[in-house]
């Protein structure tokens, strides 16, 4: 999958059943679901993705940088869902031999301004809503990173995270997400693998 020129991977295609599960994870304090999502992501397709990164990365470890949550969401939830997923993925993949690649989860981004809720916004509105809303909070200059989020739709969050990380000198290798919402143009032509 590609979003804004970045290569990514999603474990599942978002549907009504997953919507309820993700809602429980994000809105009903079911933090432990991050482990379930990571288990679902832990499959040969993901191993191959990271093994291919090991072949092109001159930095070890590769940082799993989670998409940031707003301060309001953090106060409400008490945790950042994407970071919980990144930590669970790190723990899970530690058991795998990924061509010697070491993965480390980090909260390397933060929102510098409040953006409107993305739900219900069209693709261009999503992109404009998030433009210049993030900054890198970690010393990632020269470091290889993979962006982690729970769901990708248009890729606007991924694109903004990529911009902020590249601006601080990080080498963004791609992204991984639990689930992908197919764009309307893709929905008719793609099937769940």
N, C-alpha and C positions, 0 to 999 in steps of 0.2 A: 504494500500500500504506500502511497505517496501523499504528502500534504505539504504544499508550499515548497516543493523541492527536497523535502526531507523524507528519507526512507523509514518506514515504520512497520510495526507489527501489532496486530490485535488478536487476542485469543478467541474472541467470540463476536458475533454480530448482535447488536443490541435489539431486544424485542421486549414485549410487555412483561414476560416472566422475569427477565433480567432487570427491567426497570424497577420492579418491586424489590428485588434483592439489593440493587444499588441504592435505592431509597432507604432501605433498612440500614445499610452500611453508613450512609452519609447523614441521614436525618433522625435515626432512631437508636443511636449509640450502639450499633452492632459492630464495633471496632474489629472484633475477631474475624469478621467476614473477609478482611484483608488476606488472612491466611488461606481461606477457601479460594479467593480469586487468584492468589499466587499459585496455588496447587493446580488450578485450571489452566493457568498460563504455562506451567512447567511441562512442556511437551517438546518433541523433537524440532518442531518449527522454530521455537524460541532458542533452543540450544544452538541450532545452525545459525540463527541470526547473530548470537553473541560470538560464536566461533569465527564467523566471518569478520566481525569487528576486531577480534583478537589479531587477525591477520593484517589489519591496516592501522591499528592503533600503536603509536610509539610510546604510549603512556600506560602505566599500570600502577594503581588500579584505574578502572573506568568508573566514573562517578554516575550513579543513578540519581539524577536531579529531579525531584518531584515538583509538579506544578503547584504553585502556591495557593493557599486559601486566604480569603480576606480576613482582616482582624475581627470583623463582626462574626464571621462563620467560625473562626477559631474559638472565640469566647463562647459561642452557642454550643459547639460540639465538644470542645475541649481537646481536639486533635485535628490534624490535617489529613483527610482521607488519602490523598495521593502519596503523602509521605509514609503513611501506614502501609500502603501497597508496596512502595519502593523498599521499605525495610523487610517486609514479608518475602518479597522477591529475592532480595539479597540473601536472606537466610536459606531460602529454598534452593537457590542456584549455587550456594556454597558447596553443596553436595556433588555438583557436576564438574567434570573436567572439561573446561571450555577453552582448550588450547592454552592453558596456563593463565587465562584471564581472571583477574580478581575484580569483583564488583563491590562497590561501597555506596550505600544510600546516604544522601545528604539533602538537607533543606537549603538549597543554594540560591533560591529565588524568593523575592517578596514583592508584594504589590505596593507601588508607591502612590497610587491614587485609586479611589474607589471606582469600579466599573459597574455598570448596570448588570442585572442578572441576564445571562446569555439565553435562557430559555425563551423561546418564542421569537428570537431575533433571526432575521435572514442572514445569509453568509456575509454580505458586505457590511451589514450592521454589526455583526459579531466582530469582524476584523477592526472596524473603526472604534468600537466600544473598548477593545483591549489595547489599541495602539499606544505604545509608550507607557504602559501601565506597570511594567515589571522592571526590576533591577536585580543584578546578581549580588548576593550577600556573602559569597564565599570566595576564597582566593583560588580561582579556577583557571587563571591565565596559563595557557599552554597545556591544560589538562583535557583529556578526552571525557566527554559526557554523553549520556543517553537520557533523554527526557522521559519521565514516567508520569502517566495520568490514568485515571480510571476509565474515562470515556473520551473518544475523539469523534467530533461531528464534522464541522467544516475544517478544523485544524487551526482555528484562530488562536487558541491558547498555546498550541505547539509553536506556531509561527512567532508569537510574541515572546515566548520563553527562549526560542532560538535566537531572536534578535538580542535580547538582554544578555544571554550567555556569550554570544559571539562578540558583543560590545565589550565584555570584560576580558576577552582573549581566550575563552574556552573553545575547544574544538568539538562542535556538536556532531556526533556520529549518526544520530537518528532518534527514534522514540519508540517506546513500547507502551501499550495500553491494554487494559482488560477487555474493553469492548469498543466496537466501532459502530457508529450509527451511519448507515449507508446514506450517501447523498442521494437526492431524488434522481439525479442522472445515472447513478450506479444501481439503484434499487431494482430496476427492471432487468439489468444485464448481469448482475452478480448473484451467485448462490453461496450460502454458507458452506465452508469447507469442513 
